[in-house]
Amino acid sequence: MKKTTAIIVILLILLISGCTEKPVVSSEREDKDVTESNSSKSEIVIDDSTEYDTEYIKFRSGLNNTYHALTSDKELTVAYLGGSITAGAGATDPNFSAWRPLVTQHLKNEFPSAKITEINRGVGSAGSLLATFYLDDKVLPHKPDLVFLEMAINDNFTVSDIERVYIQYETIIRKLRETNPYCDIVAVFTTSDKVDATQPFLQAMAQDEVAGWYSVPSVDVGRKMRIEKKLVRPKVGDQYTPLWKKYFTDNVHPTDEGHKFYAETLIELLNKAFDVAETQSVSKTEKKLPEKKNSELMYNLNYVETTDFDLNGCKNWQHAGEGMTFVSQIGIKNYIYTENPDNELVYKFKGSNFYIFSSWIPSATGSEFQYSIDGGDWVSMRGYMVYPIPIVEGLKNTEHTIKFKAGGVGSNAPTSDDKQFKIGAFLYW
C-alpha cells in the first residue's frame, strides 16, 4: 500500500508540473508586450543603483526610458554630442566603423521594428563649451530620448579652469532634461597619451561628479581600454609602441579596432540597462531635476551663425556661398571668410564675454589675427582649429564694437598658411 501511495504522489507531481506553463524566452527584446506589462504594474524607480557597477561603468538610474521608447513607443532619437572622436576621426569610415555608428547599429539590430534616428553633433576639437552654445539650436529642437556626451578629453586639452567644466556640463544636462524630462543621458570618457591610464583625469572626474548629481550613467571607455589592452605606456622614447598604434592613429583618435572597443564597452552598459528594465518592467519615468549645484549656469547665450551676416562696413570679407558648410555636423552654411591680407571685420554685440567659432585653412596649427574692442589698441593672438576661441571676457554688460583683422601686427601679415580665415559663428553672453 505504501508503495502504491508513493507512486500515486509522484504521478500527481508530474501531472501538475506538466500543466504549468513555462516561460518562453524571446530572441529579440521587443517581442515582449511592454505596453501591456507597464500598464498593469505599478511604477518602479531605480534610484542610483550601484549593484550593476563595474570598475569602468557607473550604472546609476539606468536607461529605463530608452528601453520603453524602443519597445513601447517603437521610436527613439539618439544624439551624440562630442568632439572628433564622436565625429569618427581615426576610423576608416566615420559613418560605419566609428563608435557612434556602431552603437546606433547595435540599437537597430536589437530593436529592428523601432524607428531609430541618429543626431550626430561630433565636432573636431570641441568640448563642453561649444555644446552649451549650439545646444538650443542644434539639439534641443529634436527632443532626443537618449544622449551620449563625449566631451571630457577635449575639455582636458582646452579647459584649465575646472569650475568652467562643472558649469558647462551641468548646463548641458539640465537643459536636456528641461526640454525632455524623460531624456536618458550617458557620460562617455575617452583617453589620450597624455593622461594617466590608471585613474580618471581631472575633467572627466568633474563631469562624472555632475553626472552623479543627475543620476546619469557614465562609462570610462578610455581607461578600460588602456588597462585591459595594456596601453599604460604609449611611447618608447618619442615613438608610439606597435600596441598603441593598433588602437590609436595618433595621440587620441582610435583606429577601427579602438572605436570597436569603445562601442563594445558602451554596448555593455546598454545591454545591462535593458536587461534590468525588462526584468523589472519599469514604466516611463520623468527625471526630476535636483536643485542646481552651480548658481551661474549658462542660459541666455547668444549663438549667432554668420550665414546671413551683413558684411557692409567690412573690408575684403565675403560669404562662402550656399553650397559651402562650416563643420558639417552643425551645418553652418554660407559662413564668412577672408583670404586678403588687407582686411577688416566689424561686429556689434551686447554682453560681457565674446568668443568666435573659427578655423584657418589649410593651417591646422593656428595663425595670427588681431582684434580691437571699442576703438582700443589692436591685440594680436593665435587662433587654432575650430573650438570656440575666447577673445575677451569680463567687459561691462553693455553694447560693444569689436573689429578683426586676419594676420598679425605690422609685418606679421597672413602667410601661405593663413590663406583662409573662416568664422562660422559669434558666441557671446
Secondary structure, DSSP 8 states (H G I E B T S, - for coil): -HHHHHHHHHHHHHHHHHHS------SSGGGS-HHHHHHHS------SB-TT--SSEE-BTTTHHHHHIIIII-EEEEEEEESHHHHTTTSSSTTTTSHHHHHHHHHHHHSTTSEEEEEEEE-TT--HHHHHHHHHHHTGGG--SEEEEE-HHHHHHH---HHHHHHHHHHHHHHHHHH-TT-EEEEEE---TTS-TTS--HHHHHHHHHHHHTT--EEEHHHHHHHHTT-S--EETTEE-HHHHHHBSSSS-B-HHHHHHHHHHHHHHHHHHHHHHHHHT-----------S-SS---S-EEEEGGG---TT-BS-EE--TT-EESTTTTEES-EEE--SS-BEEEEEEES-EEEEEEEES-SS--EEEEEETT---EEEE--SSS-EEEE-S--SEEEEEEEEES-STT----GGGSEEEEEEEEE-
